[in-house]
Every structure is written in structure tokens, then in C-alpha cells.
């Protein structure tokens, strides 16, 4: 394997990890912002209040995105195995 092919594999792995984690992280950020605004409006400054809705939202987003994420990981793994040279194994 050349340095270019290893670099491309690493780049592809990082992009795949970012694309898979982005929707779940986006949900966590949006729920965190909404809860922060609600806390600022109601003047409740307890940090644990925003934790429960965020955990529930991330769990729901994970369950919703799981089939798509597994498909993306399967595609990446298939491409990775196909890029192994035939005489290498």
C-alpha cells in the first residue's frame, strides 16, 4: 500500500464517521439550545433540567438513524475490503 492509498482510506473513514455522527450531534445541539432558551426565559438555572430531554432526544435520534448509519458503515466496510489487493491475503 502506498502512502496515498492509506491517506485516502483514513480520509474516507473520518468522513464516514463525521457523516454518521452529524445528525445525532445536531439533535443534541438543537435540544440544548432550546432548553437553554427556555431556562433563560423562565429563569430556572438548574443544569440537570436540560439533561433529561437531551438524553431522550439523542436516544430517539439514534434509534431513528441507526438503519441508515449501519448502511453507511456497511458500504464503507465493503469498499475497504474491496480495496485490499488480491495477493495481499
VOLO-830872 format. One line per 2 residues: number of its first residue (from 0); their letters; for each residue x, y, z of C-alpha. Coordinates in pm, whole numbers, padded with zeros to 5 digits. Layout:
N
NUM) A) X/Y/Z | ...
//
This chain:
89
0) XX) 00000/00000/00000 | 00122/00344/-00081
2) XX) 00100/00647/00141 | -00164/00794/-00089
4) XX) -00393/00492/-00055 | -00354/00486/00325
6) XX) -00428/00859/00337 | -00738/00810/00124
8) XX) -00858/00526/00348 | -00808/00739/00658
10) XX) -00984/01036/00499 | -01274/00815/00396
12) XX) -01301/00670/00748 | -01306/01015/00906
14) XX) -01565/01146/00661 | -01784/00841/00722
16) XX) -01757/00884/01099 | -01843/01253/01070
18) XX) -02142/01192/00843 | -02277/00919/01072
20) XX) -02240/01124/01391 | -02355/01459/01250
22) XX) -02735/01408/01272 | -02721/01286/01631
24) XX) -02491/01568/01736 | -02712/01818/01557
26) XX) -03015/01695/01753 | -02821/01730/02079
28) XX) -02716/02086/01993 | -03066/02193/01892
30) XX) -03225/02046/02205 | -02952/02205/02417
32) XX) -03017/02546/02263 | -03393/02515/02303
34) XX) -03357/02413/02666 | -03113/02698/02730
36) XX) -03360/02950/02587 | -03642/02802/02795
38) XX) -03425/02819/03107 | -03333/03180/03033
40) XX) -03697/03275/02978 | -03820/03104/03294
42) XX) -03509/03198/03494 | -03459/02839/03610
44) XX) -03085/02785/03629 | -03067/02415/03710
46) XX) -02830/02233/03473 | -02994/01894/03523
48) XX) -03323/02011/03368 | -03174/02018/03018
50) XX) -03005/01681/03058 | -03313/01455/03051
52) XX) -03471/01597/02730 | -03131/01590/02561
54) XX) -03074/01225/02654 | -03421/01129/02532
56) XX) -03381/01322/02206 | -03039/01171/02136
58) XX) -03175/00823/02209 | -03468/00875/01970
60) XX) -03240/01022/01703 | -03001/00729/01741
62) XX) -03280/00475/01707 | -03421/00660/01406
64) XX) -03081/00697/01232 | -02948/00351/01318
66) XX) -03055/00171/00996 | -02911/00449/00783
68) XX) -02587/00459/00985 | -02545/00082/00964
70) XX) -02593/00102/00587 | -02324/00370/00560
72) XX) -02085/00166/00775 | -02155/-00146/00572
74) XX) -02086/00040/00247 | -01759/00175/00386
76) XX) -01651/-00167/00511 | -01734/-00325/00176
78) XX) -01530/-00061/-00007 | -01245/-00112/00241
80) XX) -01237/-00489/00189 | -01259/-00449/-00187
82) XX) -00957/-00219/-00184 | -00733/-00490/-00034
84) XX) -00507/-00626/-00307 | -00584/-00986/-00409
86) XX) -00232/-01117/-00348 | -00215/-00949/-00007
88) X) -00413/-01219/00174
//
